[in-house]
Amino acid sequence: MLMAVIQSAGLTDVGRKRKGNEDRFSINDKLGLYIVADGMGGHAAGEVASKIVVDTINEYMDRFKQDEKAEELEDLDQTLSKDANRLLSSIHLANKSVYQLSEKNPKLHGMGSTVSAVLFAENTSIIANVGDSPVYLIRNGEIDLLSVLHTVQAEHMALHPDNRKIGENFNHVLTRGMGIGETVKPDLSELQIYKDDILIICSDGLSDKVKPSEIRDVALTCPPRKTCDNLIQMANDRGGEDNITLIVIKIKNTRSIIFQLKKMIDRFIKIRKNIMNG
């Protein structure tokens, strides 16, 4: 159950150099689910992959909105919450769908996508990702990267933090991607959310051109839709070589106190009815 009051906006732009847009995003306020997928594969393949990823995750998560007793996939992790397991299952299912179509259709062979998703459940946010589309958290005037970048460069720096970078050519060489193999291993984290938190999900068409500190400054001074407009303009002004996509999510309030009060009132009404009927 979504327990936060959220203001959100998303926008995608083809950029200045590409003919087509292989990015795809989804805002689903009813589910509290927000997704950015950056397709790859050339021609229409990347666009197909990113669409499958976004649509599959939404459809899988929506089945539990419609029916809480809907059948779950079996790859459960007992250390994770129910909502986190469902999000992971949806990503595994999306990966399988992209991979199978890629193997079946020669024109789509080798297609893939990144995915970064945020799911709100009660007063936590669940962040899952595959690839290099970053998820940022802005809190108390600071911006932090929540997702794990699955690139050769990022993983080299994680293993050798004191070493120099191995070259810009490795910035976009993915070590994990949706549809690249029959299985995939997403990274996932879950954290408490608070009033005035801002989450940014974007493709590397933005993060390559606009520094995290610049993203923070714009997001702190503009509402979500204006933030999208301004940041995409900045990326385009700096070359716009890639598609540019982002979602901005502002936590306006959390409902934990309201929820607890409602539970107390419901309990009181139930006790009162029992006494009157007794």
Residue pairs with C-beta under 8 A, 6 or more apart in sequence:
1 121
1 122
2 31
2 32
2 120
2 121
2 122
3 120
3 121
3 122
3 123
3 254
3 255
3 256
3 259
4 32
4 120
4 123
4 193
4 251
4 252
4 253
4 254
4 255
5 251
5 252
5 253
5 254
5 255
6 29
6 32
6 120
6 249
6 250
6 251
6 252
7 223
7 224
7 249
7 250
7 252
8 27
8 29
8 34
8 224
8 247
8 248
8 249
8 250
9 27
9 223
9 224
9 225
9 227
9 228
9 247
9 248
10 25
10 26
10 27
10 34
10 36
10 228
10 245
10 246
10 247
10 248
11 225
11 228
11 229
11 232
11 245
11 246
12 21
12 23
12 24
12 25
12 243
12 244
12 245
13 21
13 232
13 235
13 236
13 240
13 243
13 244
13 245
14 20
14 21
14 243
15 205
15 235
15 236
15 240
15 241
15 242
15 243
15 244
16 236
16 239
16 240
16 241
17 239
17 240
17 241
17 242
18 241
18 242
18 243
20 44
20 47
21 47
21 243
22 38
22 39
22 40
22 41
22 46
22 47
22 49
22 50
22 243
23 36
23 37
23 38
23 39
23 50
23 203
23 205
23 243
23 244
23 245
24 36
24 37
24 39
24 47
24 50
24 51
24 53
24 54
24 245
25 34
25 35
25 36
25 37
25 54
25 201
25 245
25 246
25 247
26 33
26 34
26 35
26 54
26 57
26 58
27 34
27 247
28 34
28 58
28 61
28 62
30 65
31 58
31 61
31 62
31 65
31 119
32 119
32 120
32 121
33 57
33 58
33 61
33 117
33 118
33 119
33 120
34 117
34 118
34 119
34 199
34 201
34 247
34 249
35 53
35 54
35 57
35 58
35 115
35 116
35 117
35 118
35 201
35 247
36 114
36 115
36 116
36 117
36 133
36 201
36 202
36 203
36 245
36 246
36 247
37 49
37 50
37 51
37 53
37 54
37 113
37 114
37 115
37 116
37 133
37 178
38 46
38 50
38 113
38 114
38 131
38 132
38 133
38 203
38 204
38 205
38 243
38 245
39 45
39 46
39 47
39 48
39 49
39 50
39 51
39 111
39 112
39 113
40 46
40 49
40 111
40 112
40 113
40 114
40 177
41 48
41 49
41 108
41 110
41 111
41 112
43 107
45 102
45 107
45 108
45 110
45 111
46 111
46 112
46 113
48 101
48 108
48 111
49 98
49 102
49 108
49 111
49 112
49 113
49 178
49 179
50 113
52 94
52 97
52 98
52 101
52 113
52 179
53 94
53 95
53 98
53 113
53 115
53 178
53 179
54 115
56 90
56 93
56 94
56 97
57 87
57 90
57 91
57 93
57 94
57 115
57 117
60 86
60 89
60 90
60 93
60 94
61 86
61 87
61 90
61 119
63 70
64 70
64 86
72 85
72 86
72 89
73 89
73 92
73 93
75 88
75 89
75 92
76 85
76 89
77 84
77 85
77 88
80 88
80 188
80 190
81 121
81 124
81 126
81 190
83 119
83 121
83 126
84 119
84 121
84 126
84 128
84 188
84 190
87 117
87 119
87 126
87 128
87 188
88 128
88 186
88 188
91 115
91 117
91 128
91 130
91 178
91 184
91 186
92 183
92 184
92 186
94 115
94 178
95 130
95 178
95 179
95 181
95 183
95 184
96 182
96 183
97 179
98 111
98 112
98 113
98 178
98 179
99 179
99 180
99 181
99 182
101 108
101 111
101 179
102 108
102 109
102 110
102 111
102 112
102 179
103 109
111 179
112 174
112 177
112 178
112 179
112 180
113 131
113 177
113 178
113 179
114 129
114 130
114 131
114 132
114 133
114 174
114 177
114 178
114 203
115 128
115 129
115 130
115 131
115 133
115 178
115 186
116 127
116 128
116 129
116 130
116 131
116 133
116 134
116 135
116 147
116 201
117 127
117 128
117 129
117 201
118 125
118 126
118 127
118 135
118 199
118 201
118 249
119 125
119 126
119 128
120 126
120 193
122 256
123 192
123 193
123 254
123 255
123 256
124 190
124 191
124 192
124 193
125 190
125 191
125 193
125 199
126 188
126 189
126 190
127 135
127 146
127 147
127 188
127 189
127 190
127 191
128 186
128 187
128 188
129 135
129 147
129 148
129 150
129 186
129 187
130 150
130 176
130 177
130 178
130 184
130 185
130 186
130 187
131 150
131 174
131 176
131 177
131 178
132 149
132 150
132 151
132 154
132 172
132 174
132 204
133 147
133 201
133 202
133 203
133 204
133 207
134 145
134 147
134 149
134 200
134 201
134 202
134 204
134 207
135 145
135 146
135 147
135 199
135 200
135 201
136 143
136 144
136 145
136 146
136 199
136 200
136 202
136 212
136 215
136 216
137 143
137 144
137 146
137 191
137 197
137 198
137 199
138 197
138 198
138 199
138 200
138 215
138 216
138 219
138 220
139 194
139 196
139 197
139 198
141 216
141 220
142 216
143 212
143 213
143 215
143 216
145 212
146 189
146 191
146 199
147 187
148 154
148 187
150 174
150 175
150 176
150 177
150 187
151 170
151 171
151 172
151 173
151 174
151 175
152 166
152 170
152 173
152 175
153 165
153 166
153 167
153 168
153 170
153 171
153 173
155 175
156 163
156 165
156 166
156 170
157 163
157 165
171 208
172 204
174 180
176 184
176 185
177 184
178 184
193 251
193 254
194 251
194 254
195 251
195 252
195 253
195 254
196 250
196 251
197 250
197 251
198 219
198 220
198 248
198 249
198 250
198 251
199 248
199 249
199 251
200 215
200 219
200 246
200 247
200 248
200 249
201 246
201 247
201 249
202 215
202 231
202 244
202 245
202 246
202 247
203 242
203 243
203 244
203 245
203 246
204 242
205 235
205 240
205 241
205 242
205 243
205 244
205 245
206 215
206 231
206 232
206 235
206 244
206 245
206 246
208 235
208 242
209 234
209 235
209 238
209 239
209 240
209 244
210 231
210 234
210 235
210 238
214 234
215 231
218 227
218 230
218 231
218 234
219 227
219 248
222 230
223 250
224 248
224 249
224 250
225 248
227 248
228 246
228 247
228 248
231 246
232 244
232 246
235 244
236 244
